[in-house]
Amino acid sequence: MPETEAELDVAFLPSELRKTEVAVVVDVLRATSTVTQALAAGYGSVHCAPSIEAARALSGPGRMLAGERQGLPVPGFDLGNSPAALGRYEARRGELVLATTNGTPAIVAAAERAEVVLLGCLLNLEALLAAIPPGSQVTVVCSGTDGRFALEDAYVAGRIVARLRGAVSDAARVAACVAGAYAGAVQPLRDSADGRMLRSTGQEADIAWCARESVLDLVPQVTANGTGVPVVTTAEAGPDHPGKTNRENPIRMV
Amino acid sequence: MPETEAELDVAFLPSELRKTEVAVVVDVLRATSTVTQALAAGYGSVHCAPSIEAARALSGPGRMLAGERQGLPVPGFDLGNSPAALGRYEARRGELVLATTNGTPAIVAAAERAEVVLLGCLLNLEALLAAIPPGSQVTVVCSGTDGRFALEDAYVAGRIVARLRGAVSDAARVAACVAGAYAGAVQPLRDSADGRMLRSTGQEADIAWCARESVLDLVPQVTANGTGVPVVTTAEAGPDHPGKTNRENPIRMV
């Protein structure tokens, strides 16, 4: 056991992220849920574009364009940013190019500052926890909403850090507090500003979809970032990452 | 009653602050506690300098220099940043020039973006709540610690927003959650990174001092900002700010 515990931190906005060994990017409504669902649906990889324009520039044979602006599908793109819609179809193929307002820029930021970048949401919560190397310095990166703190990401960050072992930062402590304040995931997702936007635009099916826990046994990981557009594929599970040893809860709030 | 409720927000870091009617700056460990204590001790005003150098440039007759770097007194300054030390003496006079790592830069940032800037801490909690104009758009600005989220400021922000009426942002909701998770103020102040620093440097008397609630009946307010160094004096209480009507708690977390 190391003499000094690795730090366990949460960046409530991508702008707060400092250098870290492992970054877990969370945009539960909806980008990281969408990526997880897309890989489960059969896409071989997801290109996470920092902007609509960057996504368009990557269009080509075997690639589907997906994304949103202000929560709504982008004109001319093949798909929106709805995990529920993606989940209704099986046997997707090829590559997805995704551009969203908060989530894909957060993945871009994390890929610049972390050695390992994993994508987390509720859909893959247990698989994610198992994939985080025990003893590593972990920062959960919340995507936020238009540069503002997002309740639903803080909730998921808290669900993650409450299960990891490490020297808990002030932000990680507060995230765990948020997670502990709710009996389940639906309410923080519904109550958040993003949740209200989805409800007011007829997209509330995505809230129920994204609130389901550990139904997908895969972890999206950034495996290439040569062009400033991180490419995410399914992380390989292996004997080096048993995960079990960092699943205890060292955080007591009061 | 207005048809649309004014927004009640929390900026967990000064960099998150947007334009707002009323900013309440919080650096409970220790700058806003120090300013409140300084005005109670008899200083007529406190100049809140963005840096040690800016404070030095303001030195002169009738002015005391105070501040800290890395939590410790600044060589050549008259005073450190200890509310407990300030509170031990009566009948101070003249002006204080204060430069701290997080708190005074947060006050500078707030003075640039808000119409009204008040300073809050636990020492003046009830007086502060009474001074916030009912129905105004309020943002509590947490000073943070070296650009990072600070537990103790989030706790105090939560204590404030839980008593105000308004349309609660995601961040305000979470701050209220943090406040509700603790039975009292001492523990979040002690547990925070700032609290640990104070304990490890023999300054823990300031934790107990700053955890006392509503013992000072005054509210520091920025009343001049001509030179980029906000000048804080005691806000005048008046019949226009009865305060009572926004003291209810509209926030239910779960």
Interface residues (C-beta under 8 A of the other chain):
Chain A: V10 F12 L13 S15 E16 T145 G147 R148 F149 A150 L151 A154 S169 D170 A171 R173 V174 C177 V178 G180 A181 Y182 A183 Q187 D191 S192 A193 M253 V254
Chain B: V10 F12 L13 S15 E16 T145 G147 R148 F149 A150 L151 E152 A154 S169 D170 A171 R173 V174 C177 V178 G180 A181 Y182 A183 Q187 D191 S192 A193 M253 V254
